[in-house]
Amino acid sequence: MAKRTRPESDAPDSPRKKSKDTTGKKPRYTQSAELEALPQATIDSYLESHSIKISDPSTEENLRPITSFDYLPSGSDNDLYAPLKGFSTPTPIQCVAWPFLFAGRDLIGVAETGSGKTLAFGLPCIRRAREINSRRSSPCVSAVIITPTRELAMQIYEQLTKFAQSGVKIACIYGGASKDDQRRALRKASVVVATPGRLKDFQSDASVDLTKVKFLVLDEGDRMLDKGFEQDIKDIVSTMPSSKRRQTVMFTATWPPAVRTLAATFMRSPVTATIGGDLSTDLRANTRIKQVVEVVNGFDKESRILTLLNQYSRGKNSNDRVLVFCLYKKEAMRIERFIQSRGFKVAGIHGDLSQTERFKSLDAFKSGVVPILVATDVAARGLDIPAVKLVLNVTFPLTVEDYVHRIGRTGRAGAEGLAITLFTENDKALSGGLINVLRAANQEIPEDLLKFGTTVKKKQHDAYGAFFKSTGTTEVAKKIKFDD
């Protein structure tokens, strides 16, 4: 049963308390009377129905999920909530995260892709920045959101600017764009959304001062470890106030030991909120996504792609968004040309394109001007592309983890989704992991896939998977730095 984990001394009917501010002197959040009045059975039912588990090491608070926008803290923040009028109810991760983050607590959120994490940390972030700005005569960077890719940084920035009011300026910092323009934005910024590499560059040349940061978000924590950003993050955070004087938030799709260690390094008595079941080192696919795996001959892929696009991108489906994934840049370009030659409107996004070209393709796809986007895994993680009806995997990725994140581009925000994967004999080493993902999500497993075997090879490293090799030497490898 999904429930909140609490120490024995924390009785269920203990009196509600104002939340202590761990980064300031006075309380910032008190539960609304309407939320207080809800029967405990209603709260328990909500947690169970959404498979929510909350683990809180504190015995001083009993904060309830904000299950309605009507329960948000009122007063001077009412204007901050205005953009929420376009939504019906908060998502489960928002319901759970908001009260703890409004209260100044550290929080670890473990949730599937497409769960509304950006607003889960974004709204408390802007609220905190406004509060700090009101006490200062000049702007300073009081909140930092670190994320692994430039596309995700831009997406978070676009979401938060809808909620940023006067006095809260947001800067978006990532590689591949003008440093001078970004430096100018930093001078007025209270909130910085950044990729690790570019933020560390600006930190090194004193273009940004992080000594007054009170709110830190590490988004896609497991992905940043995958990309090798652990040391960069440590270097960046080392210049911020200590965890006792800083509120820290981490969101992650998985919870392996490497991510737990990272969280323990930067956080202080965090609340852990898990959406969708118990903590696990294994990825779980969104159960709203119907997964179809077709075992095919590699030479038959193009004809199968054409058949599928005719089915899902013609006639009444001509405006439906279809995201096509390839493994390599050259393959993506070839498939894009093939689809275009068959009369479909299509765009591409991969590493050979400039930043401007990538954003142009992404914007055309998001707006629906171009309904088909061919991408490499650069677009697989974190991007919130609305209304993707179909994810088509032309080539299986290098890991089953990447497969789960690819298909997570559909079935977002409570919608149903469809993912079709073309699997060949060349991919058979990953059949066991794929079968486990399908079984966990109660999906049909084709007999042709089972023939490849169900064995899952044990990973050599929690963060780097099968590509990590223990060499038995203490020699430190030289760092090759790429523009993020």
N, C-alpha and C positions, 0 to 999 in steps of 0.2 A: 504493500500500500504506500502511495506517495504521501509523505508527511515531512514536517519539519523536525530535524534532529536537534534536540536541546539537552543540556545537562539535567540530571534528575531534580536538582534544586529549583529549576525554572518551572514552576507550576503553570498549567495551562490557563488558569483563571487569575493569575497574578495581575496586579494593577498595571495599567499601561503607564509608561514613563516617557517624558520628553527625551529625545535622543541627544546624547552628548556629542559635541563637535570635536572630533579628534584633530582638527587642524585650526581651530579657533577657540575663542573663549566662551561663546554663548551657544545655546541650542539653535538649530536652524530648521528643525522639522518636528511638527507635532501632528499626529494622525487626526484626520477629520472626525467630527462627531458621528457622521453617517457611517464611516468605515468602522468606528468603534462599536456601533450599534448592531452590526451584522452578527448573526449567530455564529458561533465557532464551527458548527456543522456546515455552514455555507462555505466558510474558508477551507475547511478540510476537503469538502467535495470538489472545490475548484482545483486545489492542489492535486488531488487524486486523478481527476478527469484529464488533466494536462500533464500527468506524469512528472510532477515537479517535486524535487527534493531540495530542501534548504538545510544546510549545516552551519550553525552559528556558534562559535566558541564563547560568545559573550553570554552572561547570565543577567545582564542589566536591561535588555530590550526584548520586546515582543512585537515586532513590527509586522503588520499584515500586508499582503499584496494589494496594490492599488488596482483593483479590478475594474474600475470605471474612471473616466476622466473627471467625473464629478468629485472624486476623492482626492484629487491633486491639491497640494497646499495652496490656500487662497491668499489674497492680499496683494502686495505689490507685483507678484509674478503673474497675475491674470493675463496680462498682455503677451507674456511668453508663450502661453498655451493656445493662443488664437489659431495658429496653423493646424492644430490638432482637430479642428472642426471637420476636416475632410475625412476623418477616420471614425469608425463606429466604436471600437473598444481597444484598449491597449493589448498588445500581444503578451503571451505568458512571460517572456523574459523581461519585458518592460514592467509588467505588474510586479514582478518579484524584485527587480533591480532598483526601481525608483525609490522606494522607501528607505532602503539602506544607503543608497548614494546621496539622497537628500539629507540623510542623517549624518553624513560625513564618514561612513564606514568604508573600509577597503572591501572589494568584492571580486570574486572570481566567477565568471559566467561561462558555463559549459552548455552550448546550445548548437543545434543544427544550423546549416546555412539558411538564409532567408527568414530568420526568426525575428527581425526587427531590432538587432543589436545596436545599430547606429543611434537611434533615438533613446535606447535604453541607457547609454552612457552620455549621449549628446545633450539631452535636456538638463540633467544635473550639472553637466560641465558648464553650460552657458549660464545657468542659474548661479553657480559658484563664482564664475568670472564676474558677473554683474555685482554680486555681493562684495567681492574684493575691490572692484573698481570704485564702488561707492565710498570706500574708505581711503582712496588714494588720489592724490592731486594730478598725477600723470600716469598714462597707461604703461603697463609692463606685462610681460608674458607670465600669466598666472596659471594657464592650463596648456598641456601638451598631449596630443594624440599621435601615437606612433603606429604606423601600419606598414606592411611589407611592400606594397606596390604603388606606383604612381596613380594607376587607374583607381584603386581603392581610396587613396588619399583624396583624389578629386571628387569621388562620389560622396565621401563623408563631408567634405567641404561644401558641396552643393546642398546636401541635406541640412547642415547646420546653419548655413546662411539664411535659410527660410525662417529660422527661429532667433537669430541674432538681432538684438534690438540696439538702439542707440547706446553708445558707450562700450559695446562689445564688438571689436573688430577681429576678423578671423583671417589668418594667413595660411596659404597652402604651399608647402615646401617639398619639392621633389626634383629629381635629376631630369635633364633633358630640356629644361626651360631656363629663361634668363635669370642669372643670379642677381643682377642689378635690380630687376623688377621685384624679385622676392625679398631682397634686402630692404627695399622701400616699404613693402608690405609689413615686414617685421617691425619696423619702427613704430607702427601704430597698433600692432596686434596685441590682443589679450589672450587669444586662443590660437595655437599653432597646430595644424595638421601636417604631419611630415613623414617621409620615408627616412629610415635610419641614416643612410649614407649622406644625403644632402644636409640633414640636420647636423650631423657630426661635422661636416665641412664648415658650416656656418658657426658652429660652436668653436671650432679650431681657430677661425680667423676673427673671433670676437664679434661677429655680426648679430649674434643672439645671446641674450643673458638668461640663463635658466635657474638662477639662484633664488628666484622668488616663486617658483612653480609650486602650487598647492594642489593641483589636480592633474594626475598622470593616467593616461589610458594606453595600455598595450593591447592593440586590437590584432586578432589573428595570431595569438602568441605562438601557437604550434607552427604556423607557416613561417614566422620570422626565424624560428630555429632551423626549419628546413632550408631556408635561404642563407643560413650562416651568419645571421646578424647578432648573435648572442653577445659577442664582445663589444660591438658598436653600441648596443643598448646599455650594457654595463657602463661604458665610458660616458654615455650621455647622461644617464641617471646619477652617476657619481657626483655631478656638479649641482644637482638639485638638493633641496632641503631633505633631511633624513625622513625615513618612513614615519617617524613619530610626528612630524610636522607637515606631512604630505598625505593626501588621499590618493590611493592607487587602485586602478581598476584593470582587470585583465579579462579579455574574452577569448575563447578558444573553442574549436570544434572537437578536439580530443584532449585527453588528460593523461598522457604518458609521463613516466618519471622525470624526463628531461624538462617538461613544462612545469611540473610540480616544483622542481628545484629552482627554476627561474622565478616562479611566483614567490617562493619562500625567501628568495634573495631580496625582493623589492617591497614585500607587503608585510603588514602588521595585523595579526589576528583577523584575517579576512573571512567574510561570509562566503560560502560556496553555494551557488545556485545552479542546479542541473536541471535542464529541461529535456524530457524524453527518456528518463530512466536513470539507473544508478551510474555512478562514475565508472568509466571504462577506458582502457587503453585502445579499444577498437573503435573504428569509425562505424557509425550507423547511418545508413541512407534514410532520407526523408521518406516515411511510409506513404505519403500522398503521391509519390512519384511511381508511376507504373514503369517497371523496367523490363524491356524486351531485349534479349540477347540472341542474335542470329549468327550461327557459325557458318562462315562463307569461305569460298576460295578467294584469295587476294585479287585474282584477275577479274572477278565478277563484281568488284566493289562499285565501279562507276555505273554499271547498269542498275545495280540495286539502289544507289544514291538517287538516280534519276527516277526510278519507280516510286521511291518514298517521297521525293519532293513533288512529284505529280499528284500524289495522294494528299499531302499535307500542305502544299503551297499553291494549289490551283483552285479555281472556282470559288466556292464560299470560304475557303481557307486561304485565299490569296494574300490577305493582310496579316495572317498569323505569323508571329516571329519564330524563326527556326534558327537555332545556334548549332553550327556544324564544327566539330572539333577534329583537328588533325594533330599529328605528333610533331612534325617538323615544319620549318618555315617553307621549304621548297615544296613540300607536299601541300601545304595550305594554299600556296600561290597556284599550284596546278589545279587543285580542286575548285578554287574560286573561279579560275578561267573556264574550267569545264562547265560549272553551273551557269556561268554567264553566257556561255556559248549556246546553252539550251533555252535561252530566253527568260531567265530569272533575274530579278534585281538582287544583286549581292554585293557585299562589301567584305573587307578582310581586316584582321588585326593580328599582327605578329611582330617579332623583334626586328625585322628588316625595315619596317615603316618608321618614319619620323614620329616624334611625339604629336605633332600637329595632325599628321595623317591618321594616327591611331584614334585621336579624339574625334576627328571628323567622321570616321567610320562608326565609332561607337555612338556618337550623337545621332547619326542617320538611322542606326538600328533601333536605338531607344525611342526615337520619335515615330518610327514606323515607315519612314520614307523608303528605307531599304529593309525588307522583311527577313532577309537571310544574311547571317554573318558567319564567315569562316574564320576560325581562330585557332591558335595554338594554346597551350596551357597558360599563357600569359593572361588570358581572360577567364581562367577557370575558377579562380578563388576570390570570393568576397564581393564581386561586382553585383550590384542590385539592378538587374535589367528587367524592367517590368514586363509582365505578360508573355514570357517565353513559353510557347506551347509545346515545343519539341526540342530536345537535345539529341543530336545525331552524332555518335562517335564513329567517325570513319576509320580511325585507327585507335586501338586501345592504348591508354597512356602507359608510362613506365612503372607506375605503382597503382595498386588498388585504391590507395588514399586519394590519388589524383582523379581516379574514376568517380569516387563519391563526390568530390568537390565539383567536378564537371557537371554531373547530372543535377547537382544542387542549384544550377542556374534556372531550373524550372521548378514548379511546385512551390513557389515562394509566397509568403504572406497568407498562408492558409489555402492557396489555390491548388488544384490538381495539376499534375504534370505528366509528361511522357518522355522517356529516354529510350532510344533505340541504339544498340551497340553492335557493330560489325566485328566479330571475333574470328580470328584465323588461327591456324596451327602455329604460326609464329608467336602467338601470345599465350601458348599453353602453359608456360611456367607460372602464369598468374591466374590460372583457372581456379585453383583452390580458394584463393582469397576472394575472387569474384563470386564463387558459389556461396561462400559464407555470408557475403553481403546480401545476396539474393535471398538466402534462407532467412536471415534476420529480419528482412522486410516482407516476408511471406510472398515472395515473387516466384513465378514459374521458372523452373530450371530446365532448359532443353537437354534432351538425352545426348545430343552431339557435344555439349559442353561437359557433361559428366564423364564422357569417354576420355577427356584429357587428364582426369584425375582430380582428387579433392585435397591433395596435400598442400599445406601452406608452409612455405619455407620460413624458418625463424629469422626474424630481423637481427642484424648485427648491432644495431644502434637505434635507440628510441626516436631520435630526431632525424637521422640521416638514412635510415632504412638499409637496403641491401648495398648501397654505394659506400657505406662506411667499412673500413678495414682496419683492424687493430694490428699495427705493425710491430708492436713490442718495443718501440724506441721512444725516447723522450724528446727527440729532435722536433723542434717547432717549425712547421712549414712556413715558407714565405707567403705573405698575403698578396694576392693579386686583386686589385680593386677595380671593379667595374662601375660604371655610372648607373645608379639605380633609377 
